[in-house]
Amino acid sequence: MKRVLNLFLVSLLLFGGVTLQYGCSSSKETTKQVDTDGDGLTDAQEAQLGTNPNKADTDGDGLTDAEEVNKYNTDPLTADTDGDGLNDGDEVNSYNTDPNKADTDGDGLNDGDEINQYHTDPNATDSDNDGLSDYDEVMKYNTDPNNADSDGDGFTDSQENDMGTDPNDAQDPAYIKEGDLETIHFAFDMSNIDEEAARTLNENVQKLTNSPKFRVRIDAYTDHVGSDQYNLRLSKRRAQAVTDFYTENGISSDRIESRGLGKAPVPCMDQTPEKGCRKNRRAESHPLSPYQYTPSN
């Protein structure tokens, strides 16, 4: 019976088209395609690269070995390919920086220092948009690269650099804004400085003394009582009276301009019981800045 069965099996093999395979269940070609850790690289490729075929992210940087090799061209064996202090995964997934370039924005500070030490933007050379690079602020001027106006004086750090003033000193430059110097008034048909006007001008003198680079322009006016010619002469006397007060109190004459402008542009700025309009009878002091910029506050 066994002999009959064996003959049947032989005939089936020879004439029935059935093929039997012996040996391993996988061919060499199939073996080459094995990706044990499922990272996108075959075990054979990982063997060539020196990565761990049992670990999808050999260097533990947050990127799979295949992403590093095929997408980002980074080193799958080094967590921080460019040596900037940030691992490749953080550069790609968190900061959008170049994991192959230590200084993505080219400002002179490496990405790791910008993120961890200075808290600046590693993708912007000038994080606070003040006109100075982050590197210059940190390494050259000792200013705050995240604050366009480090000392809060109204001038940006770049403007202070242009002006030659100290961007870390709120008192430099000593600045007089328009309106900081007070206006004085005169009695009708008079050009003398009374006590009230003297107190006001003394305050102006102090401000001019504290801001020695500033000059001052005096504009003097009259009310509308009288002829144009008379009032023009009166306004000039008033301007000269203020000039004399300033020079007598220590303001150099070369810092002073004065103009007598006759009748004030507005016919009567205030109604008073006395003759004429007091607000028209005035001398204005306008600060003349030597600087090319004005403060923002």
BAFI-3210 file (N, C-alpha, C; in Angstrom, 3 decimals, decimal comma, padded with zeros to 6 digits):
// residues 297
n [1|2|3|4|5|6|7|8|9|10|11|12|13|14|15|16|17|18|19|20|21|22|23|24|25|26|27|28|29|30|31|32|33|34|35|36|37|38|39|40|41|42|43|44|45|46|47|48|49|50|51|52|53|54|55|56|57|58|59|60|61|62|63|64|65|66|67|68|69|70|71|72|73|74|75|76|77|78|79|80|81|82|83|84|85|86|87|88|89|90|91|92|93|94|95|96|97|98|99|100|101|102|103|104|105|106|107|108|109|110|111|112|113|114|115|116|117|118|119|120|121|122|123|124|125|126|127|128|129|130|131|132|133|134|135|136|137|138|139|140|141|142|143|144|145|146|147|148|149|150|151|152|153|154|155|156|157|158|159|160|161|162|163|164|165|166|167|168|169|170|171|172|173|174|175|176|177|178|179|180|181|182|183|184|185|186|187|188|189|190|191|192|193|194|195|196|197|198|199|200|201|202|203|204|205|206|207|208|209|210|211|212|213|214|215|216|217|218|219|220|221|222|223|224|225|226|227|228|229|230|231|232|233|234|235|236|237|238|239|240|241|242|243|244|245|246|247|248|249|250|251|252|253|254|255|256|257|258|259|260|261|262|263|264|265|266|267|268|269|270|271|272|273|274|275|276|277|278|279|280|281|282|283|284|285|286|287|288|289|290|291|292|293|294|295|296|297]
n.u [000,837|001,931|003,837|002,293|001,141|003,385|004,226|002,108|002,398|004,811|004,157|002,349|003,936|005,581|003,897|001,802|002,476|003,228|005,390|007,875|009,512|012,495|014,424|015,234|012,552|012,492|013,814|017,100|016,738|014,357|015,176|016,835|015,044|014,028|012,917|013,453|013,002|011,151|011,694|011,980|014,315|016,061|017,268|019,671|020,569|020,869|022,923|025,035|025,147|025,711|023,834|021,329|019,521|017,435|016,281|014,363|015,109|018,138|020,008|018,411|017,263|014,788|014,111|013,484|015,757|015,565|014,345|016,386|018,400|017,217|015,552|016,358|019,072|020,787|022,933|022,381|023,534|024,254|022,936|022,882|023,550|024,784|026,082|025,183|023,953|021,316|019,134|018,643|015,960|014,499|015,269|014,100|011,366|010,464|011,731|012,133|014,599|017,780|019,057|021,537|023,072|024,752|024,250|021,508|020,265|022,438|023,497|025,622|025,344|024,971|022,335|021,546|022,448|020,895|018,307|018,444|020,026|019,929|017,351|016,426|015,340|016,134|015,823|015,879|017,901|017,809|016,204|014,563|014,059|015,411|017,384|019,926|021,984|021,350|023,712|025,512|024,225|024,465|027,217|028,683|027,465|026,221|023,492|019,917|018,816|016,208|014,702|013,880|014,492|016,631|017,212|014,909|014,457|013,166|014,504|015,616|017,949|019,635|019,353|020,534|023,109|023,783|023,691|025,692|025,268|024,600|023,122|022,294|021,772|019,345|019,377|020,913|020,652|020,596|017,627|015,479|012,174|009,875|007,846|008,680|010,099|009,039|006,608|006,630|004,807|003,890|003,272|000,928|002,182|004,785|008,194|009,755|011,040|009,025|008,507|007,151|007,588|010,353|010,755|009,766|011,518|013,892|013,499|013,572|016,229|017,539|016,852|018,038|020,671|021,091|020,967|023,228|023,850|021,789|020,260|018,443|015,510|014,023|010,842|009,057|006,049|003,363|000,228|-002,706|-003,092|-002,331|000,069|001,454|004,236|005,119|004,499|006,105|008,673|008,373|008,027|010,548|012,078|011,111|011,957|014,695|014,938|014,446|016,566|018,726|018,248|018,707|021,463|022,633|022,282|023,876|023,625|025,133|025,570|025,870|024,230|021,727|018,950|016,970|013,802|011,763|008,471|006,340|002,828|000,806|-000,242|-002,944|-005,640|-006,769|-006,135|-007,149|-009,659|-009,396|-009,752|-007,913|-006,198|-005,857|-004,710|-003,557|-002,365|-001,413|000,699|003,599|006,565|007,992|009,931|011,784|013,130|016,064|017,076|020,121|020,146|019,461|017,227|014,009|012,599|010,401|008,657]
n.v [-001,216|001,291|001,588|002,006|004,451|006,086|006,022|007,341|009,934|010,676|010,669|012,720|014,911|014,973|015,249|016,884|019,562|020,598|022,224|021,820|023,610|023,791|024,464|027,876|030,126|032,723|034,618|035,862|038,388|039,238|039,453|041,673|043,793|044,069|046,023|046,480|048,298|049,982|052,535|053,534|053,051|050,270|047,341|046,595|048,975|050,487|049,119|049,805|052,554|052,659|052,981|052,108|049,313|048,487|050,615|053,328|056,012|056,652|058,482|059,791|062,339|063,206|063,013|060,559|058,006|057,677|060,093|061,885|061,071|060,988|063,242|065,583|065,610|065,384|064,224|061,034|059,883|061,789|063,925|066,690|068,037|070,357|071,403|073,573|073,750|073,106|070,355|068,321|067,621|069,550|071,854|071,453|070,906|072,673|075,252|075,976|076,327|075,887|072,750|072,083|074,286|076,332|078,994|080,194|082,617|084,126|086,216|086,258|085,173|081,974|079,541|078,140|079,803|082,047|081,103|079,954|081,582|084,388|084,755|085,612|085,939|083,305|083,274|085,821|088,550|090,913|091,135|092,952|094,888|097,379|098,377|097,590|094,720|091,580|090,451|092,665|094,168|092,513|091,840|094,141|096,652|096,170|096,334|095,743|093,153|092,559|094,745|097,639|100,177|100,465|101,994|103,382|106,069|107,140|107,188|104,956|102,219|102,117|104,720|106,171|105,221|106,343|109,040|109,229|108,971|107,528|104,447|103,120|104,870|106,764|109,482|110,490|111,322|114,574|116,069|118,531|118,958|120,321|122,763|122,326|124,506|127,427|129,965|133,526|136,501|139,911|143,163|145,668|147,412|147,184|146,046|145,039|142,572|141,120|140,031|137,563|136,656|136,457|134,349|132,256|132,312|131,679|128,986|128,056|128,646|126,830|124,374|124,700|124,881|122,325|120,915|121,198|121,075|122,040|124,739|127,875|129,488|132,622|133,891|136,741|138,628|141,040|142,542|143,576|146,268|149,444|150,606|148,679|148,990|150,163|148,110|146,082|147,016|147,037|144,316|143,364|144,540|143,167|140,535|140,950|141,563|139,104|137,658|139,012|138,374|135,603|135,460|136,892|135,106|132,965|131,587|131,072|133,552|132,635|130,509|131,399|132,530|135,254|136,725|139,393|139,538|141,185|141,919|139,411|136,389|135,576|137,687|138,296|136,466|136,120|137,548|140,246|142,436|144,526|146,725|145,639|142,255|139,839|137,282|137,563|139,295|138,322|136,223|133,570|130,639|128,494|125,306|124,311|121,571|119,696|117,218|114,572|113,092|112,752|112,088|109,327|109,430]
n.w [000,000|000,828|-001,148|-003,419|-002,775|-002,681|-005,360|-006,490|-005,461|-006,619|-009,327|-009,278|-008,654|-010,902|-013,088|-012,373|-011,994|-009,532|-007,342|-004,960|-002,295|-000,516|002,458|003,719|004,654|003,580|000,897|-000,118|-001,208|-000,075|002,571|002,465|002,480|004,963|007,697|010,675|012,845|011,771|010,765|008,249|006,999|005,729|007,429|006,316|005,140|007,446|008,634|006,973|007,492|010,141|012,060|014,512|013,906|015,386|016,558|015,979|016,085|016,282|017,476|019,239|018,858|018,151|015,508|013,051|011,891|009,125|008,318|008,939|007,172|004,599|004,310|005,792|005,678|007,811|010,514|011,519|013,671|015,436|017,766|017,635|014,924|013,787|015,942|017,497|019,898|019,952|019,547|016,616|016,141|017,605|016,240|013,733|014,325|016,306|016,260|013,653|012,502|010,806|010,862|009,982|010,070|012,156|012,776|011,893|010,976|010,390|011,964|013,643|016,128|017,506|016,960|019,275|021,397|020,884|021,398|024,021|025,687|025,023|024,248|021,807|018,351|016,352|013,675|012,722|012,046|013,427|016,115|017,579|015,770|015,678|014,154|014,707|014,657|016,330|017,241|017,373|019,330|021,574|021,743|021,171|021,912|024,305|024,682|024,901|023,002|022,566|022,957|021,475|022,354|024,590|026,935|027,314|026,608|024,477|022,107|019,609|019,918|017,716|016,685|018,751|018,523|016,045|016,755|018,557|021,251|024,527|024,540|026,762|028,764|030,080|030,389|028,455|025,156|026,777|026,511|025,108|024,609|022,179|023,542|026,117|027,019|028,552|027,769|028,063|029,178|028,515|029,923|028,766|026,031|026,943|027,441|029,383|031,710|033,986|037,447|037,497|034,875|034,997|036,783|035,254|033,045|034,329|034,883|032,275|031,678|033,343|032,139|029,636|030,428|031,398|029,093|027,160|024,429|023,018|021,239|021,268|020,088|020,071|019,748|019,487|020,111|019,613|020,739|018,874|018,979|017,842|015,319|012,592|012,181|014,577|016,387|015,396|016,076|018,841|019,360|018,714|020,717|022,884|022,269|022,422|025,118|026,351|025,288|026,470|029,147|029,162|028,399|030,486|032,463|031,996|029,550|026,551|024,009|021,428|021,287|020,904|019,063|017,952|017,279|016,389|015,707|015,309|015,245|016,762|015,114|015,496|016,023|018,633|021,359|023,861|025,913|028,010|030,886|030,769|028,454|025,092|024,280|026,418|025,954|023,413|023,706|023,962|024,446|022,952|023,607|021,755|021,604|019,896|018,362|018,154|017,118|014,763|015,115|016,715|019,929|020,624|022,664]
ca.u [000,000|002,847|004,503|001,314|000,986|004,610|004,196|001,106|002,979|005,855|003,498|001,736|005,019|006,138|002,926|000,751|002,976|003,446|006,819|008,151|010,741|013,127|015,363|014,683|011,258|012,672|014,966|018,059|016,157|013,386|015,936|017,356|013,979|013,569|013,098|013,043|012,493|010,116|012,060|012,083|015,583|016,167|018,348|020,914|021,017|021,318|024,239|026,009|025,233|026,156|022,731|020,779|018,342|016,377|015,871|013,984|015,822|019,371|020,653|017,438|017,086|013,416|013,917|013,840|016,980|015,236|014,145|017,688|019,171|016,532|014,829|017,046|020,510|021,501|023,670|021,509|024,309|024,563|021,689|023,018|024,435|025,585|026,787|024,786|023,311|019,937|019,125|018,091|014,502|013,981|015,484|013,128|009,969|010,086|012,278|012,209|015,965|018,487|019,838|022,880|023,711|024,759|023,703|020,543|020,013|023,700|023,733|026,822|025,015|024,458|020,917|021,366|022,596|019,741|017,144|018,616|020,719|019,505|015,906|016,193|014,788|017,247|015,531|015,898|019,181|017,527|014,963|013,696|013,870|015,887|018,427|021,192|021,866|021,387|025,117|026,078|023,631|024,989|028,671|029,345|026,867|025,663|022,097|018,947|018,432|014,763|014,069|014,414|014,955|017,096|017,155|013,584|014,459|012,435|015,342|016,016|019,381|020,317|019,389|021,550|024,401|024,014|023,884|026,859|024,844|024,651|021,815|021,965|021,613|018,120|019,633|021,759|020,991|019,744|016,784|014,399|011,125|009,078|006,861|009,316|010,491|007,801|006,380|006,346|003,903|004,273|002,219|000,615|003,165|006,016|009,133|010,565|010,764|008,524|008,919|006,572|008,313|011,715|010,709|009,580|012,749|014,908|013,274|014,084|017,689|017,985|016,714|019,073|021,961|021,180|021,021|024,164|023,969|020,617|020,166|017,086|015,031|013,005|009,878|008,288|004,881|002,559|-001,195|-003,054|-003,320|-001,243|000,463|002,311|005,641|005,370|004,453|007,287|009,783|008,109|008,289|012,008|012,575|010,741|012,873|016,014|014,884|014,600|017,954|019,593|018,046|019,400|022,927|023,025|022,169|024,823|023,435|025,995|024,822|025,904|023,176|020,434|018,411|015,783|013,036|010,581|007,593|005,225|001,536|000,570|-001,085|-004,357|-005,878|-006,919|-006,200|-007,922|-010,292|-009,082|-010,212|-006,902|-006,142|-005,185|-004,898|-002,315|-001,719|-000,720|001,913|004,357|007,839|008,100|011,281|011,711|014,406|016,608|017,816|021,250|020,061|018,676|016,035|013,220|012,182|009,052|007,776]
ca.v [000,000|002,443|001,724|002,601|005,865|006,804|006,178|008,370|011,245|010,963|011,043|014,033|015,899|015,044|015,607|017,788|020,940|021,057|022,400|021,932|024,326|023,376|025,445|029,031|030,590|034,022|034,704|036,922|039,668|039,621|039,824|043,030|044,765|044,068|047,264|045,993|049,362|050,725|053,941|053,921|052,523|048,825|046,939|046,589|050,366|050,920|048,508|050,623|053,863|052,513|053,255|050,954|048,834|048,173|051,870|054,218|057,283|056,179|059,487|060,318|063,783|063,523|062,712|059,182|057,876|057,889|061,536|062,544|060,708|061,222|064,507|066,751|065,491|065,521|063,045|060,242|059,410|062,951|064,616|068,097|067,935|071,566|071,771|074,908|073,692|072,653|069,087|068,420|067,567|070,851|072,831|071,213|070,857|073,740|076,574|076,219|076,708|074,948|071,861|071,945|075,600|076,744|080,354|080,193|083,949|084,760|087,461|086,122|084,408|080,679|079,341|077,738|080,979|082,928|080,518|079,628|082,603|085,764|084,726|086,339|085,152|082,760|083,441|087,252|089,142|092,053|090,671|094,046|095,825|098,720|098,792|096,968|093,263|090,983|090,276|093,954|094,576|091,687|091,790|095,428|097,794|095,730|096,749|094,648|092,835|092,365|096,032|098,599|101,349|099,812|102,854|103,956|107,534|107,561|106,986|103,562|101,992|102,488|106,176|106,638|104,916|107,366|110,343|109,199|109,025|106,243|103,780|102,544|105,971|107,487|110,923|110,842|112,741|115,519|116,513|119,467|118,831|121,507|122,956|122,242|125,868|128,158|131,281|134,610|137,535|141,291|144,163|146,426|148,361|147,071|145,011|144,640|141,247|141,266|138,955|136,293|136,245|136,100|132,989|131,331|132,258|130,964|127,562|127,789|128,676|125,568|123,333|124,926|124,560|120,864|120,369|122,185|121,011|122,694|126,175|128,332|130,595|133,437|134,546|137,695|139,192|142,062|142,466|144,256|147,693|150,239|150,394|147,525|149,353|150,332|146,798|145,312|147,472|146,583|142,869|143,169|144,882|142,045|139,436|141,307|141,482|137,691|137,306|139,563|137,598|134,326|135,642|137,327|133,951|131,903|130,949|131,761|134,242|131,874|129,486|132,086|133,296|135,994|137,356|140,175|139,219|142,116|141,508|137,968|135,965|135,596|139,056|138,370|135,106|136,106|138,811|140,642|143,808|145,503|147,061|144,624|140,838|139,453|136,113|138,001|140,008|137,170|135,797|132,108|130,071|127,213|124,578|123,918|120,334|119,380|115,813|114,287|112,341|113,207|110,929|108,846|109,649]
ca.w [000,000|000,884|-002,456|-004,344|-002,393|-003,070|-006,811|-006,786|-005,140|-007,622|-010,577|-009,078|-008,723|-012,246|-014,123|-011,883|-011,947|-008,163|-007,032|-003,527|-001,980|000,726|002,990|004,441|004,185|002,917|000,001|000,213|-001,622|000,953|003,756|002,277|002,653|006,351|008,453|011,995|013,719|011,074|010,659|006,850|006,475|005,925|008,330|005,540|005,046|008,767|008,858|006,255|008,133|011,521|012,968|015,229|013,174|016,345|017,179|014,873|016,235|016,918|018,327|020,188|018,684|017,786|014,097|012,730|011,095|007,712|008,118|008,958|005,986|003,326|004,236|006,351|005,418|009,069|010,951|012,393|014,818|016,270|018,086|017,270|013,765|013,545|017,162|017,941|021,208|019,796|018,828|015,260|016,194|018,036|015,164|012,669|014,755|017,236|016,000|012,208|012,154|009,936|011,711|009,425|010,106|013,561|012,883|010,787|010,417|010,005|012,695|014,457|017,329|017,087|017,252|020,665|022,254|020,684|022,069|025,437|026,475|024,760|023,974|020,565|017,254|015,563|012,255|012,402|012,465|014,304|016,757|018,022|014,641|016,029|013,227|015,109|014,679|017,659|017,621|017,778|020,601|022,656|021,799|020,942|022,606|025,582|024,743|024,950|021,627|022,495|023,270|020,504|023,094|025,817|028,110|027,442|026,499|023,290|020,927|019,441|020,120|016,479|016,620|019,693|017,916|015,018|017,382|019,435|022,647|025,224|024,468|028,064|029,708|029,735|030,442|027,310|025,243|027,505|025,400|025,384|023,602|021,892|024,607|027,428|027,400|028,785|027,163|029,011|028,680|028,848|030,136|027,554|025,521|027,729|027,016|030,527|032,281|035,358|038,355|037,046|033,671|035,396|037,341|034,128|032,252|035,111|034,637|030,930|031,766|033,937|031,115|028,613|031,052|031,503|027,729|026,587|022,974|022,428|021,059|021,513|019,246|020,739|018,865|020,297|019,429|020,291|020,423|017,626|019,219|017,296|013,926|012,320|012,362|016,013|017,031|014,986|016,910|020,206|019,433|018,697|022,050|023,756|021,953|022,946|026,581|026,716|024,950|027,515|030,374|029,003|028,411|031,835|033,363|031,658|028,241|025,584|022,947|020,176|021,352|020,902|017,945|018,395|016,206|016,707|014,589|015,226|015,777|016,786|013,985|015,890|016,498|020,084|021,864|025,091|026,264|029,376|031,180|030,375|027,037|024,296|024,642|027,078|025,336|022,209|024,120|024,474|023,847|022,982|023,514|021,047|021,614|018,590|018,627|017,274|016,734|013,555|015,486|017,853|020,719|020,358|023,824]
c.u [000,860|003,507|003,576|001,171|002,190|004,635|003,212|001,659|004,016|005,213|002,844|002,764|005,493|005,143|001,870|001,218|003,212|004,927|006,973|009,470|011,226|014,063|014,620|013,380|011,365|013,903|015,912|017,493|015,160|014,090|016,439|016,313|013,464|013,910|012,572|012,400|011,454|010,413|012,163|013,396|015,601|017,315|019,684|021,460|021,538|022,695|025,328|026,219|025,795|025,079|022,181|019,505|017,171|015,830|015,592|014,739|017,098|019,953|019,682|017,172|015,676|013,108|014,269|015,100|016,701|015,021|015,484|018,455|018,501|015,906|015,668|018,557|021,341|022,156|022,796|022,226|024,647|023,287|021,720|024,035|025,341|026,282|026,431|024,089|021,851|019,941|018,356|016,565|013,895|014,151|014,410|011,698|009,532|010,517|012,371|013,576|016,615|019,369|021,252|023,664|023,625|024,134|022,754|020,383|021,278|024,011|024,961|026,600|024,470|023,039|020,675|021,474|021,393|018,525|017,333|019,202|020,136|018,012|015,538|015,687|015,929|017,021|015,496|017,196|018,975|016,182|014,028|013,506|014,313|017,009|019,810|020,998|021,922|022,828|025,718|025,509|024,263|026,495|029,356|028,799|026,299|024,237|021,194|018,480|016,945|013,985|014,686|014,984|015,386|016,947|015,831|013,510|013,748|013,216|015,683|017,522|020,180|020,421|020,447|022,955|024,755|024,351|025,125|026,507|024,810|023,280|021,397|021,784|020,409|018,305|020,522|021,059|020,051|018,925|015,684|013,381|010,462|007,956|007,453|009,779|009,224|007,799|006,122|005,437|004,312|003,043|002,029|001,702|004,482|006,893|010,020|010,123|010,286|008,892|008,387|007,304|009,729|011,757|010,593|010,866|013,876|014,750|013,782|015,605|018,216|017,925|017,775|020,463|022,167|021,261|021,933|024,305|022,802|020,833|018,712|016,745|013,897|012,146|008,973|007,192|004,277|001,083|-001,462|-003,412|-002,116|-000,884|001,359|003,766|005,981|005,444|005,619|008,485|009,618|008,403|009,785|012,614|012,267|011,667|014,260|016,043|015,069|016,024|018,896|019,458|018,808|020,922|023,416|022,980|022,903|024,620|024,215|025,170|024,832|024,915|021,792|020,158|017,215|015,129|011,871|009,644|006,348|003,963|001,372|-000,385|-002,574|-004,652|-006,029|-007,126|-006,975|-008,500|-010,008|-009,562|-009,204|-006,895|-005,355|-005,453|-003,577|-001,609|-001,008|000,612|002,854|005,721|007,945|009,571|011,173|013,072|014,798|017,534|018,990|021,153|019,141|017,397|015,298|012,738|010,732|008,110|008,083]
c.v [001,249|002,663|002,384|004,090|006,662|007,022|007,255|009,770|011,655|011,406|012,422|015,132|016,085|015,617|016,611|019,220|021,450|021,104|022,541|022,648|023,853|024,474|026,555|029,476|031,912|033,979|035,793|038,293|040,166|040,095|041,258|044,093|044,847|045,401|047,000|047,080|050,254|052,196|054,434|053,543|051,016|048,535|046,953|048,001|050,860|050,333|049,312|051,974|053,794|052,839|051,958|050,485|048,467|049,430|052,881|055,541|057,013|057,192|060,171|061,809|064,181|063,337|061,258|059,167|058,150|059,370|062,252|062,299|061,196|062,597|065,708|066,735|065,755|064,205|062,234|059,698|060,541|063,751|066,080|068,198|069,141|072,095|073,141|074,921|073,310|071,313|069,227|068,431|068,897|071,898|072,696|071,426|072,031|075,128|076,940|076,748|075,601|074,042|071,605|073,257|076,140|078,116|080,577|081,559|084,723|086,047|087,410|085,401|083,054|080,459|078,985|078,909|081,906|082,411|080,465|080,742|083,999|085,888|085,582|085,383|084,624|082,850|084,903|087,852|090,277|091,806|091,813|095,134|097,249|099,213|098,273|095,457|092,759|090,830|091,579|094,402|093,821|091,866|093,156|096,545|097,452|096,237|095,518|094,332|092,582|093,646|097,090|099,843|100,888|100,683|103,598|105,464|108,047|107,447|105,500|103,443|102,379|104,004|106,732|106,359|105,963|108,717|110,398|109,311|107,611|105,576|103,113|103,602|106,809|108,999|111,399|110,398|113,499|116,251|117,463|119,342|120,184|121,603|122,863|123,611|126,731|129,519|132,315|135,645|138,906|142,136|144,959|147,464|148,325|145,939|144,553|143,274|141,434|140,038|137,593|135,761|135,796|134,684|131,952|131,187|131,563|129,449|127,168|127,734|127,357|124,439|123,484|124,608|123,052|120,181|121,265|122,139|121,705|124,197|126,569|129,472|131,313|134,111|135,436|138,352|140,327|141,758|143,313|145,720|148,470|149,846|149,164|147,845|149,507|148,970|145,911|145,705|146,992|145,092|142,583|143,509|143,748|140,844|139,710|141,209|140,040|137,222|137,774|138,768|136,277|134,498|136,054|136,169|132,724|131,187|131,753|132,353|133,461|130,712|130,098|132,745|134,072|136,692|138,134|140,100|140,105|141,560|139,978|137,569|135,989|136,951|139,179|136,971|134,998|137,497|139,110|142,062|144,867|145,685|145,992|143,231|140,280|138,283|136,473|138,672|138,987|137,037|134,288|131,713|128,677|126,511|124,165|122,730|120,182|117,978|115,602|113,512|113,037|111,987|110,577|109,063|110,975]
c.w [000,000|-000,460|-003,441|-004,069|-002,829|-004,572|-007,215|-006,550|-006,162|-008,907|-010,459|-009,180|-010,155|-013,226|-013,656|-011,734|-010,558|-007,891|-005,538|-003,329|-000,631|001,204|003,704|003,816|003,437|002,052|000,470|-000,112|-000,585|002,208|003,657|002,561|004,097|007,026|009,856|012,840|013,040|010,890|009,220|006,212|006,709|006,868|007,601|005,403|006,382|009,089|008,172|006,939|009,544|012,530|013,550|014,520|014,082|017,025|016,073|014,900|017,002|017,881|019,286|020,075|018,283|016,320|013,857|011,885|009,623|007,419|008,066|007,659|004,706|003,178|004,668|006,147|006,672|009,445|011,909|013,623|015,789|016,518|017,641|016,137|013,619|014,795|017,706|019,290|021,156|019,083|017,518|015,276|016,606|016,936|014,087|013,147|015,621|016,783|014,521|011,788|011,336|010,791|011,192|009,446|011,522|013,767|011,708|010,156|010,081|010,733|013,593|015,767|016,901|017,610|018,715|021,619|022,111|021,451|023,575|026,283|026,287|024,472|022,764|019,489|016,383|014,062|011,828|012,905|013,458|014,981|017,129|016,966|014,974|015,121|013,576|015,131|016,113|018,147|018,120|019,116|021,770|022,827|021,741|021,822|023,977|025,774|024,711|023,528|021,448|022,804|022,363|021,171|024,474|027,049|028,259|027,330|025,253|022,002|020,811|019,644|018,886|016,340|017,565|019,166|016,862|015,640|018,268|020,903|023,226|025,218|025,771|029,144|029,287|029,750|029,298|026,022|026,186|026,451|025,880|024,266|023,354|022,932|025,990|027,927|027,445|028,088|028,261|028,343|029,216|029,136|028,851|027,265|026,299|027,179|028,175|031,048|033,712|036,183|037,910|035,829|034,020|035,982|036,224|033,329|033,010|034,953|033,252|030,931|032,315|032,920|030,029|029,159|031,113|030,140|026,886|025,071|022,268|022,286|021,277|020,557|019,973|019,679|019,718|019,459|020,257|020,063|019,181|017,820|018,682|015,881|013,793|012,614|013,844|016,696|016,609|015,845|018,361|020,354|019,434|020,053|023,031|023,522|022,527|024,468|027,053|026,420|026,046|028,813|030,283|029,101|029,804|032,828|032,845|030,338|027,207|024,446|021,638|020,173|021,157|019,554|018,474|017,221|016,811|015,519|014,517|015,842|015,700|015,673|014,288|016,527|018,007|020,630|023,168|025,330|027,738|029,606|030,731|028,862|026,277|024,824|025,155|026,388|024,030|022,546|024,766|023,790|024,049|022,899|022,915|021,087|020,196|018,797|017,664|016,682|015,541|013,859|016,622|018,612|020,454|021,533|024,490]
res [m|k|r|v|l|n|l|f|l|v|s|l|l|l|f|g|g|v|t|l|q|y|g|c|s|s|s|k|e|t|t|k|q|v|d|t|d|g|d|g|l|t|d|a|q|e|a|q|l|g|t|n|p|n|k|a|d|t|d|g|d|g|l|t|d|a|e|e|v|n|k|y|n|t|d|p|l|t|a|d|t|d|g|d|g|l|n|d|g|d|e|v|n|s|y|n|t|d|p|n|k|a|d|t|d|g|d|g|l|n|d|g|d|e|i|n|q|y|h|t|d|p|n|a|t|d|s|d|n|d|g|l|s|d|y|d|e|v|m|k|y|n|t|d|p|n|n|a|d|s|d|g|d|g|f|t|d|s|q|e|n|d|m|g|t|d|p|n|d|a|q|d|p|a|y|i|k|e|g|d|l|e|t|i|h|f|a|f|d|m|s|n|i|d|e|e|a|a|r|t|l|n|e|n|v|q|k|l|t|n|s|p|k|f|r|v|r|i|d|a|y|t|d|h|v|g|s|d|q|y|n|l|r|l|s|k|r|r|a|q|a|v|t|d|f|y|t|e|n|g|i|s|s|d|r|i|e|s|r|g|l|g|k|a|p|v|p|c|m|d|q|t|p|e|k|g|c|r|k|n|r|r|a|e|s|h|p|l|s|p|y|q|y|t|p|s|n]
***
